[in-house]
């Protein structure tokens, strides 16, 4: 019995360690992606300054250039503003990383100023759902087929969170339980955490799959 307990303890320790390492890797990827974006902005900003200087006081051409630049900046402004700073941080970092992986993103999110749940718990839910969505999308060989749709808002006086992503065929299941896209032999710590948080607040969770797509719906009391 003691030997079995020791083996089980080591297995749990190993899985926790792998999960923590995975979180650190994802965080590093997100930070590196932000740095790449900032370097791109710096490079573009330098080029725009050089172009404006080259126009040498031509007011009409300068005005036309600035108007075109303003249209371009408006077009690339994909920052999601939900109304909650913590949710903005996790959502935008994840969506930016998804876009960098050639995954089409469609997102709309509004979070009320007063929540009935912990902001940290909500961020854990969103982060894990998007991590799982990204892992599923990256298993697809054709980048044109990859997509993630996110909707967060108020539905029937509850906070509604929906994440849908493309998949290769059907999602794997063990009985009625969906398996992690990263490790088909386990439920996955991310999914377990989501389940526990939803249960903690007496919320509603529904997972559905069809060929080529997987969706998660969550409703939490406000």
C-alpha positions as CSV (number, residue, x, y, z in Angstrom):
1,X,0.0,0.0,0.0
2,X,2.8,2.4,0.9
3,X,4.6,1.6,-2.3
4,X,1.4,2.3,-4.3
5,X,0.9,5.6,-2.5
6,X,4.5,6.6,-3.2
7,X,4.2,5.7,-6.9
8,X,0.9,7.6,-7.1
9,X,2.4,10.6,-5.4
10,X,5.4,10.7,-7.8
11,X,3.0,10.4,-10.8
12,X,0.9,13.4,-9.5
13,X,4.1,15.4,-8.8
14,X,5.4,14.6,-12.4
15,X,2.1,15.7,-13.9
16,X,1.9,18.9,-11.9
17,X,5.5,19.7,-12.9
18,X,4.7,19.1,-16.6
19,X,1.6,21.3,-16.3
20,X,3.5,24.1,-14.7
21,X,6.3,23.9,-17.3
22,X,3.7,24.0,-20.0
23,X,2.2,27.2,-18.4
24,X,5.6,28.8,-18.3
25,X,6.3,27.9,-21.9
26,X,3.0,29.4,-23.0
27,X,3.6,32.6,-21.0
28,X,7.1,32.9,-22.6
29,X,5.6,32.5,-26.1
30,X,3.0,35.2,-25.3
31,X,5.6,37.6,-24.0
32,X,7.9,37.0,-27.0
33,X,5.0,37.6,-29.4
34,X,4.3,40.9,-27.7
35,X,8.0,41.8,-28.0
36,X,7.9,40.9,-31.7
37,X,4.9,43.1,-32.2
38,X,6.5,46.0,-30.4
39,X,9.7,45.7,-32.6
40,X,7.4,45.7,-35.7
41,X,5.7,48.9,-34.5
42,X,9.1,50.5,-33.9
43,X,10.3,49.5,-37.4
44,X,7.1,50.8,-39.1
45,X,7.2,54.0,-37.1
46,X,10.8,54.7,-38.2
47,X,9.8,54.1,-41.8
48,X,6.8,56.4,-41.6
49,X,9.0,59.2,-40.2
50,X,11.5,58.7,-43.0
51,X,8.7,58.9,-45.6
52,X,7.2,62.0,-44.1
53,X,10.6,63.7,-44.1
54,X,11.1,62.7,-47.8
55,X,7.9,64.4,-48.7
56,X,9.8,67.6,-48.0
57,X,6.9,69.9,-47.0
58,X,4.5,68.8,-49.7
59,X,1.3,69.5,-47.6
60,X,-1.1,67.7,-49.9
61,X,0.9,64.5,-50.2
62,X,1.7,64.6,-46.5
63,X,-2.0,64.9,-45.7
64,X,-2.8,62.1,-48.0
65,X,-0.1,59.9,-46.5
66,X,-1.3,60.6,-42.9
67,X,-4.9,59.8,-43.9
68,X,-3.9,56.5,-45.4
69,X,-1.8,55.7,-42.3
70,X,-4.7,56.5,-40.1
71,X,-6.9,54.0,-42.0
72,X,-4.2,51.3,-41.8
73,X,-3.9,51.8,-38.0
74,X,-7.7,51.6,-37.6
75,X,-7.7,48.4,-39.6
76,X,-5.1,46.7,-37.5
77,X,-6.5,47.8,-34.1
78,X,-7.6,44.4,-32.9
79,X,-7.3,45.0,-29.1
80,X,-10.3,43.7,-27.3
81,X,-11.6,46.0,-24.5
82,X,-14.0,44.1,-22.3
83,X,-14.4,46.5,-19.5
84,X,-12.3,44.4,-17.2
85,X,-8.5,45.0,-17.1
86,X,-7.5,41.5,-16.0
87,X,-9.7,39.9,-18.6
88,X,-8.3,42.3,-21.2
89,X,-4.8,41.2,-20.4
90,X,-5.3,37.5,-20.6
91,X,-7.7,37.7,-23.6
92,X,-5.5,40.0,-25.7
93,X,-2.3,38.0,-25.0
94,X,-3.9,34.7,-26.0
95,X,-5.6,36.2,-29.1
96,X,-2.3,37.8,-30.2
97,X,-0.5,34.5,-29.9
98,X,-3.3,32.7,-31.8
99,X,-3.0,35.2,-34.7
100,X,0.8,34.7,-34.7
101,X,0.2,31.0,-35.2
102,X,-1.8,31.6,-38.4
103,X,-5.1,30.9,-36.6
104,X,-8.1,33.1,-37.7
105,X,-9.6,34.8,-34.7
106,X,-13.1,36.2,-34.3
107,X,-13.7,37.6,-30.9
108,X,-16.3,39.8,-29.1
109,X,-16.2,40.2,-25.4
110,X,-18.0,42.4,-22.8
111,X,-17.5,41.9,-19.1
112,X,-19.7,43.7,-16.5
113,X,-17.8,46.0,-14.0
114,X,-19.2,44.0,-11.1
115,X,-18.7,40.2,-11.2
116,X,-20.1,37.5,-9.0
117,X,-17.0,35.4,-9.4
118,X,-13.3,35.9,-8.8
119,X,-11.5,37.8,-11.7
120,X,-8.7,35.3,-11.3
121,X,-11.0,32.3,-11.7
122,X,-12.5,33.9,-14.8
123,X,-9.1,34.5,-16.3
124,X,-8.1,30.8,-15.5
125,X,-11.2,29.7,-17.5
126,X,-10.5,31.9,-20.5
127,X,-6.8,31.1,-20.5
128,X,-7.3,27.3,-20.4
129,X,-10.1,27.3,-23.0
130,X,-7.9,29.3,-25.4
131,X,-4.8,27.2,-24.7
132,X,-6.8,24.1,-25.6
133,X,-8.3,25.7,-28.6
134,X,-4.8,26.7,-29.9
135,X,-3.4,23.2,-29.3
136,X,-6.3,21.7,-31.3
137,X,-5.9,24.1,-34.2
138,X,-2.2,23.5,-34.4
139,X,-2.8,19.8,-35.1
140,X,-4.4,20.8,-38.4
141,X,-1.9,20.7,-41.3
142,X,-3.7,23.3,-43.4
143,X,-3.5,26.7,-41.7
144,X,-6.4,28.0,-43.8
145,X,-8.7,25.7,-41.9
146,X,-7.7,26.9,-38.5
147,X,-10.1,29.2,-36.6
148,X,-11.1,30.2,-33.0
149,X,-14.3,32.1,-32.2
150,X,-14.7,33.7,-28.8
151,X,-17.8,35.3,-27.4
152,X,-18.1,36.7,-23.8
153,X,-21.2,38.6,-22.7
154,X,-24.4,38.7,-20.6
155,X,-27.1,36.0,-21.3
156,X,-30.1,35.6,-19.1
157,X,-28.5,37.6,-16.3
158,X,-25.5,35.4,-16.3
159,X,-21.9,35.7,-17.7
160,X,-21.8,33.7,-20.9
161,X,-18.4,32.4,-22.2
162,X,-18.2,30.6,-25.5
163,X,-15.1,29.3,-27.3
164,X,-15.3,27.4,-30.6
165,X,-12.3,26.1,-32.5
166,X,-11.5,24.0,-35.5
167,X,-10.2,20.5,-35.0
168,X,-8.9,17.5,-37.0
169,X,-12.0,15.3,-37.2
170,X,-13.9,14.6,-34.0
171,X,-12.6,15.4,-30.4
172,X,-11.4,12.4,-28.5
173,X,-13.5,11.2,-25.5
174,X,-13.3,8.7,-22.7
175,X,-16.9,7.8,-22.0
176,X,-18.7,11.1,-21.7
177,X,-15.5,13.0,-20.8
178,X,-13.5,14.9,-23.4
179,X,-9.8,14.4,-23.4
180,X,-7.1,17.0,-23.5
181,X,-5.8,17.8,-27.1
182,X,-2.3,17.6,-25.7
183,X,-2.4,14.3,-24.0
184,X,-5.2,11.9,-25.1
185,X,-4.5,9.6,-22.1
186,X,-5.7,12.2,-19.5
187,X,-8.4,14.7,-19.0
188,X,-5.8,17.5,-18.8
189,X,-5.2,19.7,-15.8
190,X,-6.5,22.7,-17.7
191,X,-9.9,21.1,-18.4
192,X,-10.1,19.8,-14.8
193,X,-9.5,23.4,-13.4
194,X,-12.2,24.8,-15.7
195,X,-14.6,22.1,-14.5
196,X,-13.9,22.7,-10.9
197,X,-14.3,26.5,-11.1
198,X,-17.6,26.2,-12.9
199,X,-18.8,23.7,-10.3
200,X,-17.5,26.0,-7.5
201,X,-19.9,28.8,-8.5
202,X,-22.8,26.5,-9.4
203,X,-22.4,27.4,-13.1
204,X,-23.3,25.6,-16.3
205,X,-20.8,23.9,-18.6
206,X,-21.5,22.3,-22.0
207,X,-19.0,20.8,-24.5
208,X,-20.0,19.8,-27.9
209,X,-18.2,18.5,-31.0
210,X,-18.9,17.8,-34.6
211,X,-16.5,16.9,-37.4
212,X,-14.0,19.7,-37.7
213,X,-15.2,21.8,-34.7
214,X,-15.3,21.8,-30.9
215,X,-17.3,24.2,-28.7
216,X,-17.4,25.0,-25.0
217,X,-20.2,27.0,-23.4
218,X,-20.0,28.2,-19.8
219,X,-22.6,30.2,-17.8
220,X,-21.6,31.7,-14.5
221,X,-23.9,33.6,-12.0
222,X,-23.4,37.4,-11.8
